[in-house]
């Protein structure tokens, strides 16, 4: 069975949409769709697992508590080690940003 | 650090190019670049792990020993359970096909 990740975009994007694509032993593959969403100010993701993430469509900015920002465009990927506090600072308001994320244990 | 998966394509594509993007406990994320490559006839991948795979660029056809074929275009993803014998039947000869594969334990 094929699932196209650039299609079947939910019409209601009031909230970010998280969808599990595959799940295994201590690993989850997720599609996340944002449209102008960002993490609330001073709110940080502090995850138990490593996260490898890429942008399939759109454009977003990740901010790290340590100070760095990463501007992520189509095809860009990065790895966020467990407990590396970060947030989504900005996503494109006029187009869906489609993230692919893999959560795993290092 | 950002790595763009649609860029830094090796110039020598005599053989398919496999590149590990991230690795954890029983999980590997890999970029595979094909250009007209296919698995030899009657040769099947028979993998110990599940594989979730998608096409980031290009076009390929997966064939399963059980008889099914999956034509995979940009954005298409599928999940191949462990020991599901399959091969790459065809990839676009005129353009690089970029696959993203996650190998994991179910």
N, CA and C atoms of all chains as a GROMACS GRO file, in nm:
protein
  636
    1UNK      N    1   0.084  -0.119   0.000
    1UNK     CA    2   0.000   0.000   0.000
    1UNK      C    3   0.088   0.125   0.000
    2UNK      N    4   0.051   0.218  -0.085
    2UNK     CA    5   0.128   0.342  -0.093
    2UNK      C    6   0.051   0.454  -0.026
    3UNK      N    7   0.125   0.534   0.050
    3UNK     CA    8   0.067   0.658   0.105
    3UNK      C    9   0.152   0.774   0.056
    4UNK      N   10   0.089   0.869  -0.011
    4UNK     CA   11   0.166   0.986  -0.056
    4UNK      C   12   0.162   1.094   0.052
    5UNK      N   13   0.281   1.135   0.093
    5UNK     CA   14   0.292   1.226   0.208
    5UNK      C   15   0.272   1.372   0.171
    6UNK      N   16   0.270   1.401   0.041
    6UNK     CA   17   0.246   1.538  -0.004
    6UNK      C   18   0.098   1.560  -0.034
    7UNK      N   19   0.023   1.451  -0.032
    7UNK     CA   20  -0.121   1.460  -0.058
    7UNK      C   21  -0.199   1.427   0.069
    8UNK      N   22  -0.329   1.419   0.055
    8UNK     CA   23  -0.419   1.395   0.170
    8UNK      C   24  -0.382   1.482   0.288
    9UNK      N   25  -0.376   1.613   0.258
    9UNK     CA   26  -0.351   1.714   0.362
    9UNK      C   27  -0.487   1.746   0.426
   10UNK      N   28  -0.498   1.736   0.558
   10UNK     CA   29  -0.626   1.771   0.622
   10UNK      C   30  -0.665   1.915   0.590
   11UNK      N   31  -0.794   1.940   0.577
   11UNK     CA   32  -0.836   2.077   0.548
   11UNK      C   33  -0.838   2.162   0.675
   12UNK      N   34  -0.865   2.100   0.788
   12UNK     CA   35  -0.865   2.175   0.914
   12UNK      C   36  -0.725   2.177   0.974
   13UNK      N   37  -0.658   2.291   0.958
   13UNK     CA   38  -0.524   2.305   1.014
   13UNK      C   39  -0.523   2.411   1.124
   14UNK      N   40  -0.635   2.418   1.195
   14UNK     CA   41  -0.640   2.508   1.311
   14UNK      C   42  -0.526   2.474   1.408
   15UNK      N   43  -0.509   2.345   1.428
   15UNK     CA   44  -0.397   2.295   1.507
   15UNK      C   45  -0.301   2.223   1.415
   16UNK      N   46  -0.175   2.211   1.457
   16UNK     CA   47  -0.083   2.126   1.382
   16UNK      C   48  -0.138   1.984   1.380
   17UNK      N   49  -0.111   1.912   1.270
   17UNK     CA   50  -0.163   1.775   1.258
   17UNK      C   51  -0.047   1.675   1.264
   18UNK      N   52  -0.055   1.586   1.361
   18UNK     CA   53   0.046   1.481   1.381
   18UNK      C   54  -0.014   1.347   1.339
   19UNK      N   55   0.059   1.275   1.256
   19UNK     CA   56   0.009   1.146   1.207
   19UNK      C   57   0.121   1.043   1.212
   20UNK      N   58   0.094   0.932   1.279
   20UNK     CA   59   0.194   0.825   1.287
   20UNK      C   60   0.192   0.744   1.158
   21UNK      N   61   0.308   0.732   1.094
   21UNK     CA   62   0.319   0.660   0.967
   21UNK      C   63   0.365   0.516   0.989
   22UNK      N   64   0.451   0.497   1.087
   22UNK     CA   65   0.500   0.362   1.118
   22UNK      C   66   0.549   0.365   1.262
   23UNK      N   67   0.544   0.248   1.325
   23UNK     CA   68   0.581   0.241   1.465
   23UNK      C   69   0.648   0.106   1.488
   24UNK      N   70   0.756   0.107   1.563
   24UNK     CA   71   0.823  -0.018   1.594
   24UNK      C   72   0.872  -0.016   1.737
   25UNK      N   73   0.972  -0.100   1.763
   25UNK     CA   74   1.029  -0.108   1.898
   25UNK      C   75   1.107   0.021   1.923
   26UNK      N   76   1.053   0.108   2.007
   26UNK     CA   77   1.120   0.233   2.042
   26UNK      C   78   1.146   0.324   1.924
   27UNK      N   79   1.060   0.318   1.823
   27UNK     CA   80   1.077   0.407   1.710
   27UNK      C   81   0.941   0.444   1.654
   28UNK      N   82   0.928   0.570   1.617
   28UNK     CA   83   0.804   0.618   1.559
   28UNK      C   84   0.837   0.709   1.441
   29UNK      N   85   0.768   0.690   1.330
   29UNK     CA   86   0.784   0.778   1.214
   29UNK      C   87   0.655   0.858   1.202
   30UNK      N   88   0.670   0.987   1.192
   30UNK     CA   89   0.554   1.076   1.203
   30UNK      C   90   0.557   1.181   1.093
   31UNK      N   91   0.437   1.212   1.042
   31UNK     CA   92   0.423   1.329   0.955
   31UNK      C   93   0.358   1.440   1.036
   32UNK      N   94   0.416   1.558   1.027
   32UNK     CA   95   0.363   1.673   1.101
   32UNK      C   96   0.334   1.783   0.999
   33UNK      N   97   0.212   1.837   1.004
   33UNK     CA   98   0.176   1.943   0.911
   33UNK      C   99   0.149   2.071   0.989
   34UNK      N  100   0.226   2.174   0.954
   34UNK     CA  101   0.213   2.306   1.018
   34UNK      C  102   0.171   2.406   0.912
   35UNK      N  103   0.102   2.510   0.955
   35UNK     CA  104   0.071   2.620   0.863
   35UNK      C  105   0.064   2.747   0.947
   36UNK      N  106   0.181   2.808   0.961
   36UNK     CA  107   0.189   2.929   1.044
   36UNK      C  108   0.200   2.899   1.192
   37UNK      N  109   0.201   2.770   1.228
   37UNK     CA  110   0.210   2.737   1.371
   37UNK      C  111   0.351   2.757   1.423
   38UNK      N  112   0.359   2.784   1.552
   38UNK     CA  113   0.488   2.784   1.619
   38UNK      C  114   0.465   2.736   1.762
   39UNK      N  115   0.573   2.694   1.826
   39UNK     CA  116   0.564   2.655   1.967
   39UNK      C  117   0.549   2.783   2.049
   40UNK      N  118   0.463   2.784   2.150
   40UNK     CA  119   0.451   2.905   2.233
   40UNK      C  120   0.587   2.952   2.283
   41UNK      N  121   0.603   3.084   2.292
   41UNK     CA  122   0.728   3.145   2.343
   41UNK      C  123   0.769   3.082   2.476
   42UNK      N  124   0.898   3.059   2.492
   42UNK     CA  125   0.952   3.004   2.617
   42UNK      C  126   0.902   2.864   2.650
   43UNK      N  127   0.846   2.800   2.549
   43UNK     CA  128   0.802   2.662   2.565
   43UNK      C  129   0.899   2.577   2.483
   44UNK      N  130   0.958   2.477   2.545
   44UNK     CA  131   1.060   2.398   2.476
   44UNK      C  132   1.022   2.251   2.473
   45UNK      N  133   1.044   2.189   2.358
   45UNK     CA  134   1.036   2.043   2.354
   45UNK      C  135   1.160   1.987   2.425
   46UNK      N  136   1.139   1.895   2.516
   46UNK     CA  137   1.250   1.829   2.585
   46UNK      C  138   1.220   1.680   2.578
   47UNK      N  139   1.273   1.615   2.476
   47UNK     CA  140   1.228   1.480   2.439
   47UNK      C  141   1.317   1.370   2.494
   48UNK      N  142   1.255   1.261   2.531
   48UNK     CA  143   1.327   1.144   2.581
   48UNK      C  144   1.406   1.075   2.471
   49UNK      N  145   1.361   1.093   2.346
   49UNK     CA  146   1.424   1.024   2.234
   49UNK      C  147   1.496   1.121   2.140
   50UNK      N  148   1.589   1.068   2.065
   50UNK     CA  149   1.647   1.145   1.956
   50UNK      C  150   1.540   1.165   1.848
   51UNK      N  151   1.551   1.275   1.775
   51UNK     CA  152   1.459   1.301   1.664
   51UNK      C  153   1.538   1.340   1.541
   52UNK      N  154   1.517   1.264   1.435
   52UNK     CA  155   1.571   1.302   1.304
   52UNK      C  156   1.454   1.361   1.227
   53UNK      N  157   1.472   1.480   1.171
   53UNK     CA  158   1.358   1.547   1.110
   53UNK      C  159   1.399   1.610   0.976
   54UNK      N  160   1.306   1.609   0.880
   54UNK     CA  161   1.332   1.677   0.753
   54UNK      C  162   1.207   1.750   0.706
   55UNK      N  163   1.227   1.843   0.614
   55UNK     CA  164   1.115   1.917   0.555
   55UNK      C  165   1.087   1.860   0.416
   56UNK      N  166   0.964   1.811   0.398
   56UNK     CA  167   0.923   1.758   0.267
   56UNK      C  168   0.861   1.867   0.180
   57UNK      N  169   0.803   1.967   0.245
   57UNK     CA  170   0.739   2.077   0.174
   57UNK      C  171   0.732   2.196   0.269
   58UNK      N  172   0.744   2.317   0.213
   58UNK     CA  173   0.727   2.436   0.296
   58UNK      C  174   0.858   2.486   0.354
   59UNK      N  175   0.850   2.540   0.476
   59UNK     CA  176   0.962   2.620   0.525
   59UNK      C  177   0.936   2.650   0.673
   60UNK      N  178   1.033   2.621   0.757
   60UNK     CA  179   1.018   2.648   0.899
   60UNK      C  180   1.150   2.685   0.965
   61UNK      N  181   1.143   2.738   1.086
   61UNK     CA  182   1.264   2.770   1.160
   61UNK      C  183   1.259   2.701   1.296
   62UNK      N  184   1.363   2.622   1.325
   62UNK     CA  185   1.378   2.560   1.457
   62UNK      C  186   1.470   2.647   1.541
   63UNK      N  187   1.433   2.664   1.667
   63UNK     CA  188   1.517   2.741   1.759
   63UNK      C  189   1.560   2.650   1.873
   64UNK      N  190   1.684   2.661   1.912
   64UNK     CA  191   1.736   2.578   2.020
   64UNK      C  192   1.765   2.666   2.141
   65UNK      N  193   1.736   2.612   2.261
   65UNK     CA  194   1.756   2.691   2.383
   65UNK      C  195   1.901   2.738   2.395
   66UNK      N  196   1.991   2.655   2.343
   66UNK     CA  197   2.134   2.690   2.349
   66UNK      C  198   2.165   2.812   2.262
   67UNK      N  199   2.072   2.857   2.179
   67UNK     CA  200   2.092   2.982   2.106
   67UNK      C  201   2.084   2.973   1.955
   68UNK      N  202   2.110   2.855   1.903
   68UNK     CA  203   2.116   2.841   1.758
   68UNK      C  204   1.977   2.839   1.695
   69UNK      N  205   1.969   2.886   1.571
   69UNK     CA  206   1.847   2.870   1.492
   69UNK      C  207   1.880   2.795   1.363
   70UNK      N  208   1.789   2.711   1.318
   70UNK     CA  209   1.806   2.640   1.192
   70UNK      C  210   1.688   2.673   1.102
   71UNK      N  211   1.719   2.734   0.987
   71UNK     CA  212   1.615   2.760   0.888
   71UNK      C  213   1.608   2.639   0.796
   72UNK      N  214   1.492   2.576   0.793
   72UNK     CA  215   1.478   2.448   0.724
   72UNK      C  216   1.389   2.464   0.603
   73UNK      N  217   1.445   2.431   0.486
   73UNK     CA  218   1.369   2.436   0.361
   73UNK      C  219   1.355   2.295   0.303
   74UNK      N  220   1.290   2.287   0.190
   74UNK     CA  221   1.261   2.155   0.132
   74UNK      C  222   1.390   2.073   0.115
   75UNK      N  223   1.388   1.952   0.167
   75UNK     CA  224   1.502   1.862   0.156
   75UNK      C  225   1.596   1.870   0.275
   76UNK      N  226   1.584   1.976   0.356
   76UNK     CA  227   1.674   1.993   0.470
   76UNK      C  228   1.640   1.895   0.581
   77UNK      N  229   1.744   1.837   0.639
   77UNK     CA  230   1.726   1.743   0.750
   77UNK      C  231   1.823   1.779   0.860
   78UNK      N  232   1.787   1.741   0.982
   78UNK     CA  233   1.880   1.759   1.094
   78UNK      C  234   1.848   1.656   1.201
   79UNK      N  235   1.940   1.639   1.293
   79UNK     CA  236   1.922   1.542   1.401
   79UNK      C  237   1.922   1.617   1.534
   80UNK      N  238   1.820   1.591   1.614
   80UNK     CA  239   1.806   1.659   1.743
   80UNK      C  240   1.822   1.554   1.854
   81UNK      N  241   1.938   1.552   1.920
   81UNK     CA  242   1.958   1.451   2.025
   81UNK      C  243   1.856   1.467   2.138
   82UNK      N  244   1.827   1.358   2.208
   82UNK     CA  245   1.734   1.359   2.322
   82UNK      C  246   1.772   1.474   2.417
   83UNK      N  247   1.671   1.536   2.473
   83UNK     CA  248   1.687   1.642   2.574
   83UNK      C  249   1.759   1.767   2.522
   84UNK      N  250   1.765   1.781   2.390
   84UNK     CA  251   1.814   1.907   2.333
   84UNK      C  252   1.693   1.997   2.319
   85UNK      N  253   1.681   2.092   2.409
   85UNK     CA  254   1.559   2.171   2.416
   85UNK      C  255   1.546   2.262   2.293
   86UNK      N  256   1.430   2.252   2.229
   86UNK     CA  257   1.410   2.324   2.104
   86UNK      C  258   1.262   2.356   2.088
   87UNK      N  259   1.234   2.446   1.996
   87UNK     CA  260   1.096   2.481   1.963
   87UNK      C  261   1.086   2.515   1.815
   88UNK      N  262   0.965   2.513   1.764
   88UNK     CA  263   0.942   2.562   1.629
   88UNK      C  264   0.917   2.712   1.642
   89UNK      N  265   1.009   2.790   1.588
   89UNK     CA  266   0.999   2.935   1.603
   89UNK      C  267   0.900   2.994   1.503
   90UNK      N  268   0.897   2.936   1.384
   90UNK     CA  269   0.816   2.993   1.276
   90UNK      C  270   0.790   2.888   1.170
   91UNK      N  271   0.670   2.888   1.114
   91UNK     CA  272   0.647   2.813   0.990
   91UNK      C  273   0.572   2.904   0.893
   92UNK      N  274   0.595   2.879   0.768
   92UNK     CA  275   0.532   2.952   0.658
   92UNK      C  276   0.381   2.962   0.679
   93UNK      N  277   0.326   3.086   0.679
   93UNK     CA  278   0.182   3.099   0.703
   93UNK      C  279   0.096   3.072   0.579
   94UNK      N  280   0.156   3.079   0.460
   94UNK     CA  281   0.075   3.074   0.337
   94UNK      C  282   0.077   2.938   0.267
   95UNK      N  283   0.146   2.844   0.326
   95UNK     CA  284   0.159   2.711   0.263
   95UNK      C  285   0.176   2.611   0.375
   96UNK      N  286   0.129   2.489   0.354
   96UNK     CA  287   0.153   2.384   0.453
   96UNK      C  288   0.302   2.348   0.455
   97UNK      N  289   0.358   2.341   0.574
   97UNK     CA  290   0.491   2.285   0.590
   97UNK      C  291   0.474   2.140   0.636
   98UNK      N  292   0.533   2.049   0.559
   98UNK     CA  293   0.521   1.906   0.590
   98UNK      C  294   0.656   1.857   0.641
   99UNK      N  295   0.656   1.815   0.768
   99UNK     CA  296   0.777   1.762   0.832
   99UNK      C  297   0.768   1.610   0.835
  100UNK      N  298   0.880   1.546   0.819
  100UNK     CA  299   0.889   1.402   0.844
  100UNK      C  300   0.983   1.385   0.963
  101UNK      N  301   0.935   1.319   1.068
  101UNK     CA  302   1.017   1.304   1.189
  101UNK      C  303   1.029   1.157   1.226
  102UNK      N  304   1.149   1.118   1.265
  102UNK     CA  305   1.172   0.982   1.316
  102UNK      C  306   1.223   0.995   1.458
  103UNK      N  307   1.149   0.939   1.553
  103UNK     CA  308   1.188   0.940   1.694
  103UNK      C  309   1.246   0.803   1.726
  104UNK      N  310   1.364   0.802   1.786
  104UNK     CA  311   1.433   0.674   1.809
  104UNK      C  312   1.527   0.684   1.929
  105UNK      N  313   1.573   0.569   1.973
  105UNK     CA  314   1.671   0.567   2.082
  105UNK      C  315   1.811   0.557   2.024
  106UNK      N  316   1.902   0.637   2.075
  106UNK     CA  317   2.037   0.637   2.020
  106UNK      C  318   2.118   0.520   2.081
  107UNK      N  319   2.327   2.120   1.268
  107UNK     CA  320   2.379   2.109   1.132
  107UNK      C  321   2.268   2.058   1.040
  108UNK      N  322   2.257   2.123   0.926
  108UNK     CA  323   2.156   2.083   0.828
  108UNK      C  324   2.222   2.007   0.714
  109UNK      N  325   2.158   1.900   0.673
  109UNK     CA  326   2.201   1.831   0.550
  109UNK      C  327   2.082   1.829   0.456
  110UNK      N  328   2.100   1.883   0.335
  110UNK     CA  329   1.992   1.879   0.238
  110UNK      C  330   2.002   1.750   0.156
  111UNK      N  331   1.892   1.676   0.157
  111UNK     CA  332   1.895   1.543   0.095
  111UNK      C  333   1.872   1.546  -0.055
  112UNK      N  334   1.832   1.661  -0.107
  112UNK     CA  335   1.813   1.675  -0.252
  112UNK      C  336   1.939   1.730  -0.318
  113UNK      N  337   2.034   1.771  -0.234
  113UNK     CA  338   2.159   1.825  -0.287
  113UNK      C  339   2.274   1.729  -0.254
  114UNK      N  340   2.394   1.773  -0.284
  114UNK     CA  341   2.516   1.691  -0.265
  114UNK      C  342   2.493   1.548  -0.315
  115UNK      N  343   2.451   1.543  -0.442
  115UNK     CA  344   2.436   1.414  -0.512
  115UNK      C  345   2.573   1.375  -0.567
  116UNK      N  346   2.621   1.256  -0.536
  116UNK     CA  347   2.752   1.215  -0.591
  116UNK      C  348   2.748   1.215  -0.744
  117UNK      N  349   2.859   1.251  -0.806
  117UNK     CA  350   2.862   1.254  -0.953
  117UNK      C  351   2.878   1.113  -1.009
  118UNK      N  352   2.949   1.028  -0.935
  118UNK     CA  353   2.967   0.890  -0.984
  118UNK      C  354   2.852   0.803  -0.936
  119UNK      N  355   2.760   0.775  -1.028
  119UNK     CA  356   2.646   0.689  -0.995
  119UNK      C  357   2.652   0.558  -1.074
  120UNK      N  358   2.775   0.513  -1.099
  120UNK     CA  359   2.793   0.383  -1.163
  120UNK      C  360   2.720   0.276  -1.081
  121UNK      N  361   2.736   0.285  -0.950
  121UNK     CA  362   2.663   0.198  -0.858
  121UNK      C  363   2.563   0.284  -0.782
  122UNK      N  364   2.460   0.221  -0.728
  122UNK     CA  365   2.370   0.292  -0.637
  122UNK      C  366   2.452   0.342  -0.518
  123UNK      N  367   2.413   0.456  -0.464
  123UNK     CA  368   2.488   0.513  -0.351
  123UNK      C  369   2.403   0.507  -0.225
  124UNK      N  370   2.455   0.440  -0.123
  124UNK     CA  371   2.388   0.426   0.006
  124UNK      C  372   2.461   0.512   0.109
  125UNK      N  373   2.386   0.593   0.182
  125UNK     CA  374   2.448   0.681   0.280
  125UNK      C  375   2.367   0.678   0.409
  126UNK      N  376   2.433   0.648   0.519
  126UNK     CA  377   2.364   0.646   0.648
  126UNK      C  378   2.350   0.788   0.700
  127UNK      N  379   2.225   0.826   0.731
  127UNK     CA  380   2.197   0.962   0.778
  127UNK      C  381   2.191   0.966   0.931
  128UNK      N  382   2.141   0.862   0.991
  128UNK     CA  383   2.133   0.854   1.137
  128UNK      C  384   2.125   0.708   1.175
  129UNK      N  385   2.173   0.679   1.294
  129UNK     CA  386   2.177   0.540   1.339
  129UNK      C  387   2.151   0.537   1.487
  130UNK      N  388   2.069   0.443   1.531
  130UNK     CA  389   2.041   0.431   1.673
  130UNK      C  390   2.033   0.285   1.712
  131UNK      N  391   1.965   0.258   1.823
  131UNK     CA  392   1.949   0.122   1.871
  131UNK      C  393   1.854   0.049   1.776
  132UNK      N  394   1.908  -0.040   1.694
  132UNK     CA  395   1.826  -0.119   1.600
  132UNK      C  396   1.750  -0.034   1.500
  133UNK      N  397   1.807   0.080   1.464
  133UNK     CA  398   1.741   0.162   1.363
  133UNK      C  399   1.847   0.233   1.280
  134UNK      N  400   1.820   0.241   1.150
  134UNK     CA  401   1.913   0.310   1.060
  134UNK      C  402   1.830   0.390   0.962
  135UNK      N  403   1.867   0.516   0.941
  135UNK     CA  404   1.802   0.600   0.840
  135UNK      C  405   1.903   0.618   0.727
  136UNK      N  406   1.859   0.592   0.606
  136UNK     CA  407   1.951   0.585   0.493
  136UNK      C  408   1.898   0.662   0.374
  137UNK      N  409   1.986   0.728   0.303
  137UNK     CA  410   1.952   0.784   0.173
  137UNK      C  411   2.010   0.693   0.066
  138UNK      N  412   1.929   0.659  -0.033
  138UNK     CA  413   1.975   0.572  -0.141
  138UNK      C  414   1.950   0.648  -0.272
  139UNK      N  415   2.054   0.656  -0.355
  139UNK     CA  416   2.040   0.724  -0.483
  139UNK      C  417   2.058   0.624  -0.596
  140UNK      N  418   1.955   0.617  -0.679
  140UNK     CA  419   1.956   0.526  -0.795
  140UNK      C  420   1.944   0.610  -0.921
  141UNK      N  421   1.998   0.559  -1.029
  141UNK     CA  422   1.978   0.625  -1.159
  141UNK      C  423   1.978   0.516  -1.265
  142UNK      N  424   1.861   0.462  -1.287
  142UNK     CA  425   1.850   0.353  -1.384
  142UNK      C  426   1.886   0.217  -1.325
  143UNK      N  427   1.924   0.215  -1.197
  143UNK     CA  428   1.961   0.087  -1.136
  143UNK      C  429   1.839   0.002  -1.107
  144UNK      N  430   1.861  -0.128  -1.106
  144UNK     CA  431   1.758  -0.220  -1.058
  144UNK      C  432   1.829  -0.337  -0.992
  145UNK      N  433   1.754  -0.411  -0.912
  145UNK     CA  434   1.809  -0.532  -0.850
  145UNK      C  435   1.817  -0.639  -0.960
  146UNK      N  436   1.926  -0.717  -0.965
  146UNK     CA  437   1.934  -0.822  -1.068
  146UNK      C  438   1.809  -0.910  -1.066
  147UNK      N  439   1.769  -0.957  -1.184
  147UNK     CA  440   1.653  -1.046  -1.199
  147UNK      C  441   1.662  -1.166  -1.103
  148UNK      N  442   1.552  -1.203  -1.045
  148UNK     CA  443   1.545  -1.318  -0.954
  148UNK      C  444   1.630  -1.303  -0.828
  149UNK      N  445   1.671  -1.181  -0.802
  149UNK     CA  446   1.747  -1.151  -0.680
  149UNK      C  447   1.652  -1.074  -0.590
  150UNK      N  448   1.635  -1.118  -0.467
  150UNK     CA  449   1.537  -1.056  -0.378
  150UNK      C  450   1.603  -1.007  -0.250
  151UNK      N  451   1.565  -0.889  -0.206
  151UNK     CA  452   1.603  -0.847  -0.071
  151UNK      C  453   1.517  -0.927   0.027
  152UNK      N  454   1.582  -0.984   0.127
  152UNK     CA  455   1.511  -1.058   0.232
  152UNK      C  456   1.570  -1.007   0.364
  153UNK      N  457   1.505  -0.906   0.420
  153UNK     CA  458   1.566  -0.829   0.527
  153UNK      C  459   1.520  -0.871   0.667
  154UNK      N  460   1.614  -0.864   0.758
  154UNK     CA  461   1.585  -0.898   0.898
  154UNK      C  462   1.496  -0.794   0.963
  155UNK      N  463   1.500  -0.672   0.912
  155UNK     CA  464   1.426  -0.563   0.973
  155UNK      C  465   1.313  -0.515   0.883
  156UNK      N  466   1.214  -0.449   0.943
  156UNK     CA  467   1.114  -0.378   0.866
  156UNK      C  468   1.181  -0.258   0.798
  157UNK      N  469   1.129  -0.220   0.684
  157UNK     CA  470   1.180  -0.102   0.613
  157UNK      C  471   1.063  -0.012   0.575
  158UNK      N  472   1.070   0.112   0.621
  158UNK     CA  473   0.976   0.214   0.575
  158UNK      C  474   1.052   0.297   0.473
  159UNK      N  475   0.994   0.316   0.355
  159UNK     CA  476   1.070   0.382   0.249
  159UNK      C  477   0.983   0.483   0.175
  160UNK      N  478   1.043   0.594   0.134
  160UNK     CA  479   0.969   0.690   0.052
  160UNK      C  480   1.059   0.744  -0.059
  161UNK      N  481   0.994   0.804  -0.159
  161UNK     CA  482   1.067   0.865  -0.270
  161UNK      C  483   1.069   1.017  -0.250
  162UNK      N  484   1.190   1.072  -0.241
  162UNK     CA  485   1.204   1.218  -0.226
  162UNK      C  486   1.215   1.287  -0.361
  163UNK      N  487   1.265   1.213  -0.459
  163UNK     CA  488   1.282   1.266  -0.595
  163UNK      C  489   1.289   1.149  -0.691
  164UNK      N  490   1.236   1.167  -0.812
  164UNK     CA  491   1.249   1.064  -0.914
  164UNK      C  492   1.131   0.968  -0.914
  165UNK      N  493   1.160   0.843  -0.946
  165UNK     CA  494   1.052   0.750  -0.982
  165UNK      C  495   1.110   0.609  -0.990
  166UNK      N  496   1.046   0.516  -0.920
  166UNK     CA  497   1.094   0.378  -0.923
  166UNK      C  498   0.980   0.279  -0.909
  167UNK      N  499   1.007   0.153  -0.938
  167UNK     CA  500   0.907   0.047  -0.921
  167UNK      C  501   0.964  -0.061  -0.831
  168UNK      N  502   0.891  -0.091  -0.725
  168UNK     CA  503   0.928  -0.203  -0.638
  168UNK      C  504   0.845  -0.324  -0.679
  169UNK      N  505   0.910  -0.439  -0.681
  169UNK     CA  506   0.840  -0.564  -0.713
  169UNK      C  507   0.851  -0.657  -0.593
  170UNK      N  508   0.742  -0.725  -0.563
  170UNK     CA  509   0.740  -0.818  -0.450
  170UNK      C  510   0.728  -0.960  -0.503
  171UNK      N  511   0.799  -1.052  -0.438
  171UNK     CA  512   0.798  -1.191  -0.484
  171UNK      C  513   0.656  -1.246  -0.486
  172UNK      N  514   0.573  -1.198  -0.395
  172UNK     CA  515   0.434  -1.243  -0.389
  172UNK      C  516   0.352  -1.199  -0.511
  173UNK      N  517   0.411  -1.110  -0.594
  173UNK     CA  518   0.344  -1.077  -0.720
  173UNK      C  519   0.312  -0.930  -0.741
  174UNK      N  520   0.300  -0.856  -0.633
  174UNK     CA  521   0.256  -0.717  -0.645
  174UNK      C  522   0.371  -0.627  -0.693
  175UNK      N  523   0.333  -0.519  -0.763
  175UNK     CA  524   0.430  -0.415  -0.796
  175UNK      C  525   0.380  -0.282  -0.741
  176UNK      N  526   0.471  -0.200  -0.695
  176UNK     CA  527   0.436  -0.066  -0.647
  176UNK      C  528   0.514   0.037  -0.726
  177UNK      N  529   0.441   0.123  -0.796
  177UNK     CA  530   0.506   0.231  -0.868
  177UNK      C  531   0.515   0.350  -0.774
  178UNK      N  532   0.634   0.394  -0.745
  178UNK     CA  533   0.657   0.495  -0.641
  178UNK      C  534   0.705   0.625  -0.704
  179UNK      N  535   0.628   0.731  -0.680
  179UNK     CA  536   0.664   0.864  -0.730
  179UNK      C  537   0.692   0.956  -0.611
  180UNK      N  538   0.724   1.081  -0.640
  180UNK     CA  539   0.763   1.174  -0.534
  180UNK      C  540   0.656   1.183  -0.425
  181UNK      N  541   0.698   1.164  -0.303
  181UNK     CA  542   0.607   1.172  -0.188
  181UNK      C  543   0.549   1.038  -0.149
  182UNK      N  544   0.560   0.938  -0.237
  182UNK     CA  545   0.503   0.807  -0.206
  182UNK      C  546   0.587   0.734  -0.102
  183UNK      N  547   0.517   0.671  -0.008
  183UNK     CA  548   0.584   0.593   0.096
  183UNK      C  549   0.515   0.458   0.109
  184UNK      N  550   0.591   0.360   0.158
  184UNK     CA  551   0.530   0.231   0.188
  184UNK      C  552   0.612   0.163   0.297
  185UNK      N  553   0.554   0.061   0.355
  185UNK     CA  554   0.621  -0.012   0.461
  185UNK      C  555   0.641  -0.156   0.416
  186UNK      N  556   0.765  -0.204   0.429
  186UNK     CA  557   0.798  -0.340   0.386
  186UNK      C  558   0.835  -0.422   0.509
  187UNK      N  559   0.746  -0.508   0.555
  187UNK     CA  560   0.777  -0.588   0.675
  187UNK      C  561   0.901  -0.676   0.653
  188UNK      N  562   0.969  -0.709   0.762
  188UNK     CA  563   1.086  -0.797   0.755
  188UNK      C  564   1.053  -0.923   0.677
  189UNK      N  565   1.150  -0.970   0.602
  189UNK     CA  566   1.139  -1.096   0.525
  189UNK      C  567   1.030  -1.093   0.417
  190UNK      N  568   0.985  -0.974   0.381
  190UNK     CA  569   0.897  -0.962   0.264
  190UNK      C  570   0.988  -0.945   0.143
  191UNK      N  571   1.002  -1.051   0.066
  191UNK     CA  572   1.103  -1.051  -0.040
  191UNK      C  573   1.062  -0.955  -0.152
  192UNK      N  574   1.155  -0.866  -0.185
  192UNK     CA  575   1.125  -0.761  -0.283
  192UNK      C  576   1.252  -0.721  -0.357
  193UNK      N  577   1.234  -0.653  -0.467
  193UNK     CA  578   1.347  -0.601  -0.543
  193UNK      C  579   1.308  -0.467  -0.606
  194UNK      N  580   1.408  -0.392  -0.646
  194UNK     CA  581   1.383  -0.272  -0.724
  194UNK      C  582   1.378  -0.316  -0.870
  195UNK      N  583   1.261  -0.304  -0.929
  195UNK     CA  584   1.243  -0.352  -1.067
  195UNK      C  585   1.295  -0.251  -1.168
  196UNK      N  586   1.279  -0.123  -1.135
  196UNK     CA  587   1.313  -0.020  -1.232
  196UNK      C  588   1.331   0.113  -1.160
  197UNK      N  589   1.426   0.191  -1.203
  197UNK     CA  590   1.432   0.332  -1.162
  197UNK      C  591   1.456   0.417  -1.286
  198UNK      N  592   1.406   0.536  -1.279
  198UNK     CA  593   1.419   0.636  -1.386
  198UNK      C  594   1.566   0.645  -1.432
  199UNK      N  595   1.590   0.628  -1.564
  199UNK     CA  596   1.729   0.633  -1.611
  199UNK      C  597   1.784   0.774  -1.632
  200UNK      N  598   1.691   0.872  -1.647
  200UNK     CA  599   1.736   1.007  -1.685
  200UNK      C  600   1.745   1.105  -1.570
  201UNK      N  601   1.716   1.057  -1.450
  201UNK     CA  602   1.715   1.148  -1.335
  201UNK      C  603   1.751   1.063  -1.214
  202UNK      N  604   1.813   1.124  -1.116
  202UNK     CA  605   1.841   1.052  -0.992
  202UNK      C  606   1.710   1.026  -0.917
  203UNK      N  607   1.691   0.904  -0.872
  203UNK     CA  608   1.582   0.874  -0.780
  203UNK      C  609   1.642   0.870  -0.639
  204UNK      N  610   1.586   0.954  -0.552
  204UNK     CA  611   1.636   0.963  -0.415
  204UNK      C  612   1.535   0.898  -0.322
  205UNK      N  613   1.578   0.790  -0.257
  205UNK     CA  614   1.494   0.716  -0.163
  205UNK      C  615   1.536   0.753  -0.021
  206UNK      N  616   1.440   0.760   0.067
  206UNK     CA  617   1.469   0.770   0.210
  206UNK      C  618   1.417   0.642   0.274
  207UNK      N  619   1.505   0.570   0.342
  207UNK     CA  620   1.465   0.441   0.401
  207UNK      C  621   1.495   0.440   0.550
  208UNK      N  622   1.401   0.387   0.628
  208UNK     CA  623   1.423   0.369   0.772
  208UNK      C  624   1.410   0.220   0.801
  209UNK      N  625   1.518   0.161   0.849
  209UNK     CA  626   1.519   0.020   0.886
  209UNK      C  627   1.502   0.010   1.037
  210UNK      N  628   1.408  -0.072   1.082
  210UNK     CA  629   1.377  -0.076   1.226
  210UNK      C  630   1.320  -0.212   1.264
  211UNK      N  631   1.313  -0.235   1.392
  211UNK     CA  632   1.251  -0.358   1.444
  211UNK      C  633   1.106  -0.331   1.479
  212UNK      N  634   1.018  -0.421   1.437
  212UNK     CA  635   0.876  -0.398   1.466
  212UNK      C  636   0.843  -0.444   1.608
   0.00000   0.00000   0.00000
